[in-house]
Amino acid sequence: MSIDKIKEMIDIYKEEKMLPCPVAHYIAAYLGIEPIEVGNAATELGVMLYQCQIGLFGYGRKGKSSYKITGRKVEVPEVVNEQIQAIAEKKGSISCKELWQIAEKNGINRAEAGNTADALKIKITPCQLGAF
C-alpha cells in the first residue's frame, strides 16, 4: 500500500490535526493494511491519535484525570480477569490487540477490558497504532 494513499485517507478523516483511534482502525481495515501503518503515517503528518478504544488516552486535556477513562471500576466476568492475568504472567504485560480479543471473546467492550487490566496493575503495551 502506498504511504500516499494512507496519508490521503488520514487527511480526509482527521479533525484539527487529530485522528480518533476508531477512525485509524477503520482506515487500516478499509485499505487492508495493519493499523501500525496508519499510526506511522499519522506520526509523519503530525496528526495526534485520540479516543483510545481501551481508554488509555485522548478523552480531555492531558494531565487531567479525564484524559483517560481507565481507572474506572468495572464489573466483568472472573474469566476476563483470569485471561488477562494469564497473558500478563507470561509476558509481563498485555497488548492492546490481546485486550481486544479478550473483550470480543467474552462479550464486553474494549474499554472494560482496558479498565480491568488497569485495575489489575498490568502494563498495556504495545498499541496497535504505535501510540504507546
C-alpha positions as CSV (number, residue, x, y, z in Angstrom):
1,M,0.0,0.0,0.0
2,S,1.3,3.4,-0.9
3,I,2.0,5.7,2.0
4,D,0.5,8.5,0.0
5,K,-2.9,6.7,-0.1
6,I,-2.7,6.2,3.7
7,K,-1.9,9.9,4.2
8,E,-4.7,10.9,1.9
9,M,-7.2,8.9,4.0
10,I,-5.9,10.4,7.2
11,D,-6.3,13.9,5.7
12,I,-9.9,13.1,4.8
13,Y,-10.9,11.9,8.3
14,K,-8.6,14.0,10.6
15,E,-10.2,16.6,12.9
16,E,-7.9,19.6,13.5
17,K,-4.6,17.6,13.4
18,M,-6.2,14.8,15.4
19,L,-7.5,11.3,14.4
20,P,-9.7,9.1,16.6
21,C,-8.4,5.6,17.2
22,P,-11.6,4.0,15.8
23,V,-11.2,6.0,12.6
24,A,-7.5,5.0,12.3
25,H,-8.5,1.4,12.6
26,Y,-11.3,1.9,10.0
27,I,-8.7,3.3,7.6
28,A,-6.5,0.3,8.1
29,A,-9.4,-2.1,7.6
30,Y,-10.6,-0.2,4.5
31,L,-7.1,-0.2,3.0
32,G,-6.4,-3.8,4.0
33,I,-3.3,-2.9,6.0
34,E,-2.0,-3.2,9.5
35,P,-3.1,-0.5,11.9
36,I,0.6,0.4,12.7
37,E,0.9,1.6,9.1
38,V,-1.8,4.2,9.8
39,G,-0.3,5.1,13.1
40,N,3.1,5.7,11.5
41,A,1.6,7.8,8.7
42,A,-0.3,9.9,11.3
43,T,3.0,10.5,13.1
44,E,4.7,11.6,9.9
45,L,1.9,14.0,9.3
46,G,2.0,15.4,12.8
47,V,-1.6,14.1,13.4
48,M,-2.2,13.0,17.0
49,L,-4.3,10.0,17.9
50,Y,-7.0,10.3,20.5
51,Q,-10.0,8.4,21.9
52,C,-8.1,5.2,22.6
53,Q,-10.6,2.3,22.5
54,I,-9.2,0.7,25.6
55,G,-9.3,4.1,27.4
56,L,-5.7,4.9,27.9
57,F,-5.6,8.4,26.4
58,G,-7.4,11.1,24.4
59,Y,-10.5,12.0,26.4
60,G,-9.8,15.5,27.6
61,R,-6.9,17.8,28.5
62,K,-3.6,15.9,29.0
63,G,-2.7,15.9,32.7
64,K,-6.3,15.9,33.9
65,S,-8.0,12.8,35.3
66,S,-10.5,12.8,32.5
67,Y,-7.7,12.4,29.9
68,K,-8.0,8.7,30.2
69,I,-11.0,6.5,31.0
70,T,-9.1,3.7,32.6
71,G,-9.1,3.6,36.4
72,R,-12.9,3.4,36.5
73,K,-14.4,0.5,38.4
74,V,-16.0,-2.1,36.1
75,E,-17.5,-5.4,36.7
76,V,-16.5,-8.2,34.3
77,P,-16.8,-11.9,34.5
78,E,-14.0,-13.5,36.5
79,V,-12.8,-15.4,33.4
80,V,-11.8,-12.0,32.0
81,N,-9.6,-11.3,35.0
82,E,-8.1,-14.8,34.6
83,Q,-7.4,-14.4,30.9
84,I,-5.7,-11.0,31.3
85,Q,-3.6,-12.2,34.3
86,A,-2.6,-15.4,32.4
87,I,-1.2,-13.4,29.5
88,A,0.5,-10.8,31.8
89,E,2.1,-13.6,33.8
90,K,3.8,-15.0,30.7
91,K,4.8,-11.7,29.1
92,G,4.9,-9.1,32.0
93,S,2.3,-7.0,30.1
94,I,-0.7,-7.4,27.7
95,S,-1.1,-5.8,24.3
96,C,-4.0,-3.7,23.1
97,K,-4.7,-6.4,20.5
98,E,-4.9,-9.1,23.2
99,L,-7.3,-7.0,25.2
100,W,-9.5,-6.5,22.1
101,Q,-9.5,-10.3,21.6
102,I,-10.5,-10.9,25.2
103,A,-13.3,-8.3,25.0
104,E,-14.6,-9.9,21.9
105,K,-14.4,-13.4,23.2
106,N,-16.2,-12.5,26.5
107,G,-18.8,-10.1,25.2
108,I,-17.5,-7.0,27.0
109,N,-16.4,-3.7,25.4
110,R,-12.8,-2.8,24.8
111,A,-12.8,-0.1,27.5
112,E,-14.0,-2.6,30.1
113,A,-11.0,-4.8,29.2
114,G,-8.7,-1.9,29.4
115,N,-10.1,-0.9,32.8
116,T,-9.7,-4.4,34.0
117,A,-6.1,-4.6,33.1
118,D,-5.5,-1.2,34.7
119,A,-7.2,-2.3,37.9
120,L,-5.0,-5.4,38.0
121,K,-2.0,-3.0,37.6
122,I,-1.0,-4.7,34.3
123,K,1.0,-2.7,31.8
124,I,-0.7,-2.4,28.5
125,T,1.7,-2.4,25.6
126,P,2.1,-2.2,22.6
127,C,-0.6,-0.2,20.9
128,Q,-1.7,-1.5,17.5
129,L,-1.3,2.0,16.1
130,G,2.1,2.6,17.8
131,A,0.8,5.3,20.2
132,F,2.4,3.5,23.2
